[in-house]
Amino acid sequence: MKESIIELYGDTDDILLADGLDDAIIGFEPNMWKVVYSRSKCMNVLIERDGMDGEEALEFLEYNTFNAYFGEKTPIWVDDFQ
């Protein structure tokens, strides 16, 4: 998904991606120019990659990622109910 977003949109303007969470990308919002991530997939990345349990992953992401502001192109973090 990351490669598709970069291929389609990357040459027009900068795109902000979250380091290490490529597997959690579920889309791109072209009107706001933001990458869209699944919150549950982000958690799964930390559980599988870093060995965190669900509570640890959620706490880490809430503090360091979901509530962080990185400028006008801060990614969108959605509950995708999958």
PyMOL CGO cylinders between C-alpha atoms (Angstrom):
from pymol import cmd
from pymol.cgo import CYLINDER

trace = [
    CYLINDER, 0.00, 0.00, 0.00, 2.83, 2.41, 0.87, 0.3, 1, 1, 1, 1, 1, 1,
    CYLINDER, 2.83, 2.41, 0.87, 4.40, 1.99, -2.54, 0.3, 1, 1, 1, 1, 1, 1,
    CYLINDER, 4.40, 1.99, -2.54, 1.08, 2.65, -4.29, 0.3, 1, 1, 1, 1, 1, 1,
    CYLINDER, 1.08, 2.65, -4.29, 0.53, 5.85, -2.32, 0.3, 1, 1, 1, 1, 1, 1,
    CYLINDER, 0.53, 5.85, -2.32, 4.03, 7.09, -3.07, 0.3, 1, 1, 1, 1, 1, 1,
    CYLINDER, 4.03, 7.09, -3.07, 3.67, 6.18, -6.74, 0.3, 1, 1, 1, 1, 1, 1,
    CYLINDER, 3.67, 6.18, -6.74, 0.30, 7.91, -7.12, 0.3, 1, 1, 1, 1, 1, 1,
    CYLINDER, 0.30, 7.91, -7.12, 0.80, 10.96, -4.90, 0.3, 1, 1, 1, 1, 1, 1,
    CYLINDER, 0.80, 10.96, -4.90, 4.44, 11.26, -3.86, 0.3, 1, 1, 1, 1, 1, 1,
    CYLINDER, 4.44, 11.26, -3.86, 5.69, 13.34, -6.75, 0.3, 1, 1, 1, 1, 1, 1,
    CYLINDER, 5.69, 13.34, -6.75, 3.08, 16.05, -6.21, 0.3, 1, 1, 1, 1, 1, 1,
    CYLINDER, 3.08, 16.05, -6.21, 3.61, 16.98, -2.55, 0.3, 1, 1, 1, 1, 1, 1,
    CYLINDER, 3.61, 16.98, -2.55, 5.21, 15.57, 0.60, 0.3, 1, 1, 1, 1, 1, 1,
    CYLINDER, 5.21, 15.57, 0.60, 3.46, 12.67, 2.30, 0.3, 1, 1, 1, 1, 1, 1,
    CYLINDER, 3.46, 12.67, 2.30, 3.88, 11.98, 6.00, 0.3, 1, 1, 1, 1, 1, 1,
    CYLINDER, 3.88, 11.98, 6.00, 4.26, 8.30, 6.89, 0.3, 1, 1, 1, 1, 1, 1,
    CYLINDER, 4.26, 8.30, 6.89, 4.53, 6.72, 10.34, 0.3, 1, 1, 1, 1, 1, 1,
    CYLINDER, 4.53, 6.72, 10.34, 7.82, 4.86, 10.75, 0.3, 1, 1, 1, 1, 1, 1,
    CYLINDER, 7.82, 4.86, 10.75, 7.44, 1.11, 11.10, 0.3, 1, 1, 1, 1, 1, 1,
    CYLINDER, 7.44, 1.11, 11.10, 3.68, 1.02, 10.58, 0.3, 1, 1, 1, 1, 1, 1,
    CYLINDER, 3.68, 1.02, 10.58, 3.51, 0.39, 6.83, 0.3, 1, 1, 1, 1, 1, 1,
    CYLINDER, 3.51, 0.39, 6.83, 1.48, -2.80, 7.35, 0.3, 1, 1, 1, 1, 1, 1,
    CYLINDER, 1.48, -2.80, 7.35, -1.25, -0.73, 9.04, 0.3, 1, 1, 1, 1, 1, 1,
    CYLINDER, -1.25, -0.73, 9.04, -1.89, 1.60, 6.07, 0.3, 1, 1, 1, 1, 1, 1,
    CYLINDER, -1.89, 1.60, 6.07, -5.40, 1.19, 4.71, 0.3, 1, 1, 1, 1, 1, 1,
    CYLINDER, -5.40, 1.19, 4.71, -5.63, 4.13, 2.34, 0.3, 1, 1, 1, 1, 1, 1,
    CYLINDER, -5.63, 4.13, 2.34, -4.98, 7.73, 1.44, 0.3, 1, 1, 1, 1, 1, 1,
    CYLINDER, -4.98, 7.73, 1.44, -7.25, 10.76, 1.81, 0.3, 1, 1, 1, 1, 1, 1,
    CYLINDER, -7.25, 10.76, 1.81, -6.43, 12.93, -1.23, 0.3, 1, 1, 1, 1, 1, 1,
    CYLINDER, -6.43, 12.93, -1.23, -8.49, 15.98, -0.21, 0.3, 1, 1, 1, 1, 1, 1,
    CYLINDER, -8.49, 15.98, -0.21, -6.61, 16.40, 3.06, 0.3, 1, 1, 1, 1, 1, 1,
    CYLINDER, -6.61, 16.40, 3.06, -3.44, 14.76, 1.64, 0.3, 1, 1, 1, 1, 1, 1,
    CYLINDER, -3.44, 14.76, 1.64, -3.10, 12.30, 4.52, 0.3, 1, 1, 1, 1, 1, 1,
    CYLINDER, -3.10, 12.30, 4.52, -2.21, 8.64, 4.83, 0.3, 1, 1, 1, 1, 1, 1,
    CYLINDER, -2.21, 8.64, 4.83, -4.92, 6.62, 6.60, 0.3, 1, 1, 1, 1, 1, 1,
    CYLINDER, -4.92, 6.62, 6.60, -3.95, 3.97, 9.14, 0.3, 1, 1, 1, 1, 1, 1,
    CYLINDER, -3.95, 3.97, 9.14, -6.00, 1.32, 10.91, 0.3, 1, 1, 1, 1, 1, 1,
    CYLINDER, -6.00, 1.32, 10.91, -5.63, 1.67, 14.67, 0.3, 1, 1, 1, 1, 1, 1,
    CYLINDER, -5.63, 1.67, 14.67, -6.15, -2.07, 15.18, 0.3, 1, 1, 1, 1, 1, 1,
    CYLINDER, -6.15, -2.07, 15.18, -3.55, -2.91, 12.54, 0.3, 1, 1, 1, 1, 1, 1,
    CYLINDER, -3.55, -2.91, 12.54, -1.10, -0.53, 14.25, 0.3, 1, 1, 1, 1, 1, 1,
    CYLINDER, -1.10, -0.53, 14.25, -1.67, -2.43, 17.47, 0.3, 1, 1, 1, 1, 1, 1,
    CYLINDER, -1.67, -2.43, 17.47, -1.14, -5.74, 15.68, 0.3, 1, 1, 1, 1, 1, 1,
    CYLINDER, -1.14, -5.74, 15.68, 2.20, -4.50, 14.33, 0.3, 1, 1, 1, 1, 1, 1,
    CYLINDER, 2.20, -4.50, 14.33, 3.43, -3.73, 17.85, 0.3, 1, 1, 1, 1, 1, 1,
    CYLINDER, 3.43, -3.73, 17.85, 2.08, -7.00, 19.23, 0.3, 1, 1, 1, 1, 1, 1,
    CYLINDER, 2.08, -7.00, 19.23, 3.72, -9.11, 16.51, 0.3, 1, 1, 1, 1, 1, 1,
    CYLINDER, 3.72, -9.11, 16.51, 6.91, -7.12, 15.95, 0.3, 1, 1, 1, 1, 1, 1,
    CYLINDER, 6.91, -7.12, 15.95, 7.69, -5.93, 19.48, 0.3, 1, 1, 1, 1, 1, 1,
    CYLINDER, 7.69, -5.93, 19.48, 6.04, -8.61, 21.58, 0.3, 1, 1, 1, 1, 1, 1,
    CYLINDER, 6.04, -8.61, 21.58, 3.72, -6.20, 23.39, 0.3, 1, 1, 1, 1, 1, 1,
    CYLINDER, 3.72, -6.20, 23.39, 0.39, -7.31, 24.71, 0.3, 1, 1, 1, 1, 1, 1,
    CYLINDER, 0.39, -7.31, 24.71, -2.76, -5.49, 23.58, 0.3, 1, 1, 1, 1, 1, 1,
    CYLINDER, -2.76, -5.49, 23.58, -2.87, -3.10, 26.51, 0.3, 1, 1, 1, 1, 1, 1,
    CYLINDER, -2.87, -3.10, 26.51, 0.81, -2.16, 26.15, 0.3, 1, 1, 1, 1, 1, 1,
    CYLINDER, 0.81, -2.16, 26.15, 0.42, -1.59, 22.41, 0.3, 1, 1, 1, 1, 1, 1,
    CYLINDER, 0.42, -1.59, 22.41, -2.65, 0.61, 22.86, 0.3, 1, 1, 1, 1, 1, 1,
    CYLINDER, -2.65, 0.61, 22.86, -1.02, 2.64, 25.64, 0.3, 1, 1, 1, 1, 1, 1,
    CYLINDER, -1.02, 2.64, 25.64, 2.15, 3.16, 23.58, 0.3, 1, 1, 1, 1, 1, 1,
    CYLINDER, 2.15, 3.16, 23.58, 0.25, 4.16, 20.47, 0.3, 1, 1, 1, 1, 1, 1,
    CYLINDER, 0.25, 4.16, 20.47, -2.15, 6.48, 22.31, 0.3, 1, 1, 1, 1, 1, 1,
    CYLINDER, -2.15, 6.48, 22.31, 0.74, 8.33, 23.92, 0.3, 1, 1, 1, 1, 1, 1,
    CYLINDER, 0.74, 8.33, 23.92, 3.27, 8.35, 21.07, 0.3, 1, 1, 1, 1, 1, 1,
    CYLINDER, 3.27, 8.35, 21.07, 1.25, 8.15, 17.88, 0.3, 1, 1, 1, 1, 1, 1,
    CYLINDER, 1.25, 8.15, 17.88, -2.53, 8.55, 17.87, 0.3, 1, 1, 1, 1, 1, 1,
    CYLINDER, -2.53, 8.55, 17.87, -2.54, 11.77, 19.91, 0.3, 1, 1, 1, 1, 1, 1,
    CYLINDER, -2.54, 11.77, 19.91, 0.63, 13.26, 18.43, 0.3, 1, 1, 1, 1, 1, 1,
    CYLINDER, 0.63, 13.26, 18.43, 0.49, 16.16, 16.00, 0.3, 1, 1, 1, 1, 1, 1,
    CYLINDER, 0.49, 16.16, 16.00, 3.13, 16.27, 13.27, 0.3, 1, 1, 1, 1, 1, 1,
    CYLINDER, 3.13, 16.27, 13.27, 1.80, 19.20, 11.28, 0.3, 1, 1, 1, 1, 1, 1,
    CYLINDER, 1.80, 19.20, 11.28, -1.00, 19.60, 8.78, 0.3, 1, 1, 1, 1, 1, 1,
    CYLINDER, -1.00, 19.60, 8.78, -0.22, 16.25, 7.14, 0.3, 1, 1, 1, 1, 1, 1,
    CYLINDER, -0.22, 16.25, 7.14, -0.44, 14.21, 10.35, 0.3, 1, 1, 1, 1, 1, 1,
    CYLINDER, -0.44, 14.21, 10.35, -1.88, 10.82, 9.34, 0.3, 1, 1, 1, 1, 1, 1,
    CYLINDER, -1.88, 10.82, 9.34, -5.45, 9.82, 10.06, 0.3, 1, 1, 1, 1, 1, 1,
    CYLINDER, -5.45, 9.82, 10.06, -5.89, 7.00, 12.58, 0.3, 1, 1, 1, 1, 1, 1,
    CYLINDER, -5.89, 7.00, 12.58, -9.23, 5.20, 12.16, 0.3, 1, 1, 1, 1, 1, 1,
    CYLINDER, -9.23, 5.20, 12.16, -11.12, 2.39, 13.86, 0.3, 1, 1, 1, 1, 1, 1,
    CYLINDER, -11.12, 2.39, 13.86, -11.84, 0.14, 10.91, 0.3, 1, 1, 1, 1, 1, 1,
    CYLINDER, -11.84, 0.14, 10.91, -13.89, -2.50, 12.79, 0.3, 1, 1, 1, 1, 1, 1,
    CYLINDER, -13.89, -2.50, 12.79, -12.19, -5.43, 11.07, 0.3, 1, 1, 1, 1, 1, 1,
]
cmd.load_cgo(trace, "trace")
